C-alpha cells in the first residue's frame, strides 16, 4: 500500500455527522497507548463493517522497512503505534488512521481520514485540508466496543455560553462550523477539563457505534 498517497484528508463531516474537528492531533506522543483489543474485523450497529489492523503491519506489508524511502520512513515513525481502519457501509469504503491514546485511564482514538472519497473530483480535493476528530471508546466485558465522537453541538454550546476558551476558527457558508486550532498539548488539557465536567450527557452524540467482533470464537 502506498501510504503517502492516502494523505488527502478533508473537512467533510465524518459519516455525514457533526463532529468536532481539529487542525492538530488530539494526542501527544507521551499519551499514545496501543490497544490490541481493537484489532480484528467488526460489525457495527449501523450495518457497517470495520477492519482494524496495525498501521505498522499494513504499511510494511508491501513495503519492507529496509526498502522504504525517506518520506515513508517519516510516516512509519509517526504512525507506527496507530491503527489502519477500513470501514465499509453500503458498498462504500472509507479509510482512516486512528491513533490510540489514554488520559486519566480513559481510552481515546484520534481519527484522521485517508484517501479521497470516490465521488470527489480533483478540483474539490485541491480545496481540502487535514483534520482530526476525537473518539472516546470503551471495551465492554462482552468484548464489544462502544465508540463515540465528540459532538460539535456540545462544543458549540460551550463556546456560546463562554464556558471554554480554546483556539479555534469558524468555517462554512454560514460560518457555523468549528475547527479547533489549538496545539495538541492544549487540546489534551481541554480533554481533561471536559472529562471532569458534571454534564452527564457530555458524550451524547449521533455519531456513535457499537462494534461486535466477527468470528469471535475463532
VENVENGI-V769226 format. One record per residue. RES is the residue in one letter. SS is DSSP state (a for helix, b for strand, c for the rest). PHI is phi in degrees with one decimal (NA if undefined). OMEGA is omega in radians with two decimals (NA if undefined). Layout:
# VENVENGI-V769226
RES & SS & PHI & OMEGA
RES & SS & PHI & OMEGA
This chain:
# VENVENGI-V769226
X & c & NA & 3.12
X & c & -87.5 & -3.00
X & a & -55.4 & -3.01
X & a & -64.0 & 3.13
X & a & -76.2 & -3.12
X & a & -92.1 & -3.04
X & c & -83.6 & 3.12
X & c & -123.5 & -3.06
X & c & -70.1 & -3.12
X & c & -128.5 & 3.07
X & c & -93.6 & 3.11
X & c & -62.6 & -3.14
X & c & -68.0 & -3.12
X & a & -65.3 & -3.13
X & a & 53.6 & 3.10
X & a & 59.9 & -3.13
X & c & -122.3 & -3.03
X & c & -98.7 & -3.11
X & b & -120.9 & 3.12
X & c & -72.3 & -3.13
X & b & -117.2 & -3.09
X & b & -133.1 & 3.09
X & c & -71.6 & -3.12
X & c & -112.5 & 3.12
X & c & -61.3 & 3.06
X & c & -82.6 & -3.13
X & c & -104.4 & 2.91
X & c & -119.8 & -3.07
X & a & -59.3 & -3.09
X & a & -74.3 & 3.14
X & a & -102.2 & 3.11
X & b & -61.2 & -3.11
X & c & -145.6 & -3.09
X & c & -65.5 & -3.07
X & c & -128.0 & -3.11
X & a & -66.3 & 3.13
X & a & -59.1 & -3.07
X & a & -83.8 & -3.07
X & c & -67.0 & 3.06
X & b & 127.1 & 3.11
X & b & -110.5 & -3.00
X & b & -136.0 & 2.89
X & b & -103.7 & 3.10
X & b & -109.1 & -3.04
X & c & -73.9 & 3.11
X & c & -119.0 & 3.04
X & c & 64.5 & 3.04
X & c & -109.3 & 3.07
X & b & -122.7 & -3.12
X & b & -125.9 & 2.97
X & b & -119.4 & -3.08
X & b & -118.8 & 3.13
X & b & -130.7 & 3.05
X & b & -63.6 & 3.11
X & a & -61.7 & 3.12
X & a & -60.4 & 3.14
X & a & -66.6 & -3.14
X & a & -65.3 & -3.07
X & a & -71.7 & -3.09
X & a & -91.3 & -3.09
X & c & -59.8 & 3.14
X & c & -119.0 & -3.06
X & c & -143.9 & -3.08
X & c & -54.1 & -3.10
X & a & -55.5 & -3.11
X & a & -67.5 & -3.10
X & a & -109.4 & -3.10
X & c & -70.2 & 3.04
X & c & -86.2 & -3.01
X & a & -56.6 & -3.12
X & a & -63.4 & 3.13
X & a & -67.3 & 3.11
X & a & -63.7 & 3.10
X & a & -66.0 & 3.12
X & a & -64.6 & 3.12
X & a & -59.1 & -3.12
X & a & -62.7 & -3.09
X & a & -74.4 & -2.97
X & a & -119.3 & -3.09
X & c & -65.8 & 3.12
X & c & -105.0 & -3.11
X & b & -103.6 & 3.08
X & b & -111.7 & 2.96
X & b & -104.2 & -3.05
X & b & -119.2 & 3.07
X & b & -116.8 & 3.08
X & b & -110.2 & 3.12
X & b & -120.4 & 3.13
X & b & -147.5 & -3.13
X & c & 51.8 & 3.07
X & c & 65.3 & 3.08
X & b & -117.1 & -3.08
X & b & -109.9 & 3.03
X & b & -126.3 & -3.04
X & b & -122.8 & -3.12
X & b & -140.5 & 2.78
X & b & -98.4 & 3.07
X & b & -125.6 & -3.12
X & b & -102.0 & -3.11
X & b & -82.5 & 3.07
X & b & -150.2 & -3.03
X & b & -135.0 & 3.05
X & b & -131.0 & -3.13
X & c & 50.3 & 3.09
X & c & 70.2 & 3.01
X & b & -94.0 & -3.10
X & b & -93.4 & -3.12
X & b & -136.4 & 2.98
X & b & -130.1 & 2.97
X & b & -97.2 & -3.11
X & b & -91.7 & -3.11
X & b & -139.5 & -3.04
X & b & -70.2 & 3.07
X & b & -116.1 & 3.06
X & c & 63.8 & 3.12
X & c & -95.1 & 3.04
X & c & -69.3 & -3.08
X & c & -61.3 & -3.05
X & c & -85.8 & -3.01
X & c & -95.7 & -3.12
X & c & -88.1 & -3.03
X & a & -64.4 & -3.13
X & a & -65.2 & 3.10
X & a & -66.3 & 3.10
X & a & -57.3 & -3.07
X & c & -68.5 & 3.10
X & c & -99.6 & -3.08
X & c & -86.2 & 3.04
X & c & -134.3 & 3.13
X & c & -71.5 & 3.00
X & c & -153.4 & -3.14
X & b & -117.2 & 3.03
X & b & -135.0 & -3.02
X & b & -108.8 & 3.10
X & b & -119.0 & 2.95
X & b & -95.6 & 3.11
X & b & -133.0 & -3.14
X & b & -137.5 & 3.08
X & b & -86.6 & -3.11
X & c & -83.1 & -3.12
X & c & -61.6 & -3.14
X & c & -84.6 & 3.11
X & c & 93.4 & 3.08
X & c & -69.2 & -3.14
X & b & -122.4 & 3.10
X & b & -97.9 & 3.13
X & b & -123.9 & -3.11
X & b & -138.2 & 3.06
X & b & -82.8 & 3.01
X & c & -68.0 & -2.99
X & b & -84.5 & -3.12
X & a & -63.7 & -3.13
X & a & -63.5 & 3.13
X & a & -67.0 & -3.12
X & a & -70.4 & 3.10
X & a & -57.7 & 3.14
X & a & -63.4 & 3.13
X & a & -65.8 & 3.09
X & a & -64.4 & -3.10
X & a & -65.6 & 3.12
X & c & -86.6 & 3.13
X & c & 56.6 & 3.13
X & c & -96.5 & 3.08
X & c & -134.1 & 3.05
X & c & -129.5 & 3.11
X & c & -146.9 & -3.06
X & c & -60.5 & -3.12
X & b & -161.9 & 3.00
X & b & -130.7 & 3.02
X & b & -110.6 & -3.02
X & b & -132.7 & 3.05
X & c & 97.9 & -3.12
X & c & -59.1 & 3.14
X & c & -100.2 & -3.14
X & c & 53.8 & -3.04
X & c & -121.6 & 3.09
X & b & -107.9 & -3.03
X & b & -98.7 & 3.00
X & b & -127.4 & 3.10
X & b & -72.0 & -3.11
X & c & -117.8 & 3.13
X & c & -67.4 & 3.08
X & c & -70.0 & -3.06
X & a & -57.6 & -3.14
X & a & -62.5 & 3.10
X & a & -68.6 & 3.11
X & a & -61.6 & -3.14
X & a & -69.1 & 3.06
X & a & -63.9 & 3.09
X & a & -62.3 & -3.14
X & a & -59.6 & 3.13
X & a & -59.3 & 3.14
X & a & -66.8 & -3.13
X & a & -64.7 & 3.13
X & a & -63.5 & -3.11
X & c & -83.4 & 3.14
X & c & -60.8 & 3.12
X & c & -83.3 & 3.10
X & c & -68.8 & -3.09
X & c & -70.4 & -3.11
X & c & -110.3 & -3.06
X & c & -64.8 & 3.12
X & c & -105.0 & 3.07
X & c & -69.5 & -3.08
X & c & -163.3 & 3.04
X & c & -83.1 & -3.12
X & c & -99.3 & -3.12
X & b & -146.1 & -3.10
X & b & -143.0 & 2.92
X & b & -110.7 & -3.14
X & b & -99.1 & 3.12
X & b & -117.8 & -3.06
X & b & -63.7 & 3.06
X & c & -84.4 & 3.13
X & c & 52.1 & -3.08
X & c & -58.7 & -3.08
X & c & -80.8 & -3.11
X & c & -77.4 & NA
